[in-house]
Amino acid sequence: MLKKQAKELVRNWPSELLSIIDLSPDDTIIRTPLVDRWLWPAISPSASDGKVVLVGDAWHPMTPNLGQGACCALEDAVVLARKLANAIKSEPASVESALRSYGSERWPRIFPLTIRANIVGSALQWENPVVCSVRNNVIIPKIVRLGPLLEHTNFECEPL
């Protein structure tokens, strides 16, 4: 059943892809829903615990509606590398402090992005024709301007 659904979804794609689906054993085709997890101040787990740290989807999964999941994981890596480099230069005992500092620095960026991705995804999946018409013809033209719409893509990467 999943193989048939997969082929239907990509029926107009290159024939090579359809062949790959045909050659795939049925039990290797799976369907997994997209999920995200909002981070809430004072409730959500921190990014680190002792000498263990989470980055990317392990800490802040988000739906792909903003196209920022992998970008945020790369940002996490840059910030974490900077924090660890500074900690190692100063004194190795401060690594745990650097990990906590990474979480504190990333929080203001990650928190709104996870919520925004969820809200955008929810709004894009509405099916009621009247609601969709209002969304597409009134709300989106009034509130979506290219500059503010893309503000979530701005990230100042300090030198490492």
C-alpha positions as CSV (number, residue, x, y, z in Angstrom):
1,M,0.0,0.0,0.0
2,L,2.8,2.5,0.9
3,K,4.7,1.7,-2.3
4,K,1.5,2.4,-4.3
5,Q,1.0,5.7,-2.4
6,A,4.7,6.7,-2.9
7,K,4.5,6.1,-6.6
8,E,1.3,8.1,-6.9
9,L,2.9,11.0,-5.1
10,V,5.9,11.1,-7.6
11,R,4.1,9.8,-10.7
12,N,5.3,12.8,-12.8
13,W,8.9,12.6,-11.6
14,P,11.7,10.9,-13.6
15,S,11.1,7.3,-14.4
16,E,14.4,6.3,-12.6
17,L,12.7,7.3,-9.3
18,L,9.7,5.1,-10.1
19,S,12.1,2.2,-10.9
20,I,13.8,2.7,-7.6
21,I,10.5,2.5,-5.8
22,D,9.6,-0.6,-7.8
23,L,12.9,-2.3,-6.9
24,S,12.6,-1.4,-3.2
25,P,11.3,-4.2,-0.9
26,D,7.9,-3.4,0.5
27,D,9.1,-3.6,4.1
28,T,11.7,-0.8,3.4
29,I,9.2,1.8,2.5
30,I,7.9,3.6,5.5
31,R,5.8,6.6,6.3
32,T,6.8,8.8,9.2
33,P,4.9,12.0,10.1
34,L,6.7,15.3,10.4
35,V,6.9,16.5,14.0
36,D,8.2,19.4,15.9
37,R,8.6,20.2,19.5
38,W,8.1,23.7,20.8
39,L,10.6,24.8,23.4
40,W,9.0,26.6,26.3
41,P,11.0,28.8,28.7
42,A,11.5,27.1,32.1
43,I,9.7,23.9,31.0
44,S,11.7,22.5,28.1
45,P,15.0,20.6,28.7
46,S,18.1,22.7,28.3
47,A,20.5,22.1,25.4
48,S,23.1,20.6,27.7
49,D,23.4,18.5,30.8
50,G,26.9,18.2,32.2
51,K,29.2,17.3,29.3
52,V,26.4,16.2,27.0
53,V,25.0,18.8,24.5
54,L,22.2,18.6,22.0
55,V,22.2,20.4,18.6
56,G,19.9,20.6,15.6
57,D,16.8,18.4,15.6
58,A,17.9,16.6,18.8
59,W,17.3,19.8,20.7
60,H,14.9,21.8,18.6
61,P,13.1,19.8,15.8
62,M,10.9,21.9,13.6
63,T,8.7,21.3,10.6
64,P,10.3,22.3,7.2
65,N,7.9,25.1,6.6
66,L,10.6,27.8,7.0
67,G,13.4,25.8,5.5
68,Q,15.5,26.5,8.6
69,G,16.0,23.2,10.3
70,A,19.4,22.3,8.8
71,C,20.4,26.0,8.8
72,C,19.8,26.1,12.6
73,A,21.8,23.0,13.1
74,L,24.7,24.6,11.3
75,E,24.3,27.7,13.3
76,D,24.3,25.6,16.4
77,A,27.6,24.0,15.3
78,V,29.2,27.4,14.7
79,V,28.1,28.8,18.1
80,L,29.1,25.6,19.9
81,A,32.5,25.5,18.3
82,R,33.1,29.1,19.3
83,K,32.0,28.5,22.9
84,L,34.1,25.3,23.2
85,A,37.2,26.9,21.6
86,N,37.0,29.8,24.1
87,A,36.5,27.4,27.0
88,I,39.5,25.2,26.0
89,K,41.7,28.3,25.6
90,S,40.8,29.6,29.1
91,E,40.6,26.3,31.1
92,P,39.2,22.9,30.4
93,A,37.1,22.8,33.5
94,S,34.9,25.5,31.9
95,V,33.6,23.2,29.1
96,E,30.3,22.5,30.9
97,S,29.9,26.3,31.4
98,A,30.5,26.7,27.6
99,L,27.8,24.2,26.9
100,R,25.3,26.0,29.1
101,S,26.3,29.3,27.4
102,Y,25.7,27.8,24.0
103,G,22.1,26.9,25.0
104,S,21.6,30.4,26.5
105,E,22.8,32.1,23.3
106,R,20.8,29.9,20.9
107,W,17.6,30.1,22.9
108,P,16.3,33.5,21.7
109,R,16.8,32.4,18.0
110,I,15.5,28.8,18.3
111,F,12.4,29.5,20.4
112,P,10.6,31.8,18.0
113,L,11.7,29.8,14.9
114,T,10.1,26.5,16.2
115,I,6.9,28.3,16.9
116,R,6.9,30.2,13.6
117,A,7.5,27.0,11.6
118,N,4.6,25.3,13.2
119,I,2.2,28.2,12.7
120,V,3.2,28.7,9.1
121,G,2.8,24.9,8.5
122,S,-0.6,24.8,10.1
123,A,-1.9,27.8,8.2
124,L,-0.7,26.4,4.9
125,Q,-2.5,23.1,5.5
126,W,-6.0,24.6,6.1
127,E,-8.5,23.1,3.6
128,N,-11.7,25.1,4.1
129,P,-12.1,27.1,0.8
130,V,-13.5,30.2,2.5
131,V,-10.7,30.3,5.1
132,C,-8.1,29.6,2.4
133,S,-9.4,32.4,0.2
134,V,-9.2,34.8,3.1
135,R,-5.7,33.6,4.0
136,N,-4.5,33.8,0.3
137,N,-6.2,37.0,-0.8
138,V,-6.3,39.1,2.4
139,I,-4.0,37.9,5.2
140,I,-0.9,36.9,3.1
141,P,-0.9,40.1,0.9
142,K,-1.4,42.3,4.0
143,I,1.1,40.8,6.4
144,V,3.7,39.1,4.2
145,R,6.3,41.5,2.9
146,L,9.5,40.0,1.6
147,G,11.9,41.7,4.1
148,P,10.1,40.8,7.3
149,L,9.1,37.4,5.9
150,L,12.7,36.4,5.5
151,E,14.0,37.9,8.7
152,H,14.4,34.5,10.2
153,T,17.2,33.7,7.7
154,N,19.5,36.4,9.1
155,F,22.3,35.0,11.3
156,E,25.4,36.9,12.2
157,C,28.2,34.4,12.4
158,E,31.0,35.8,14.5
159,P,34.5,34.6,13.6
160,L,35.6,31.3,15.2
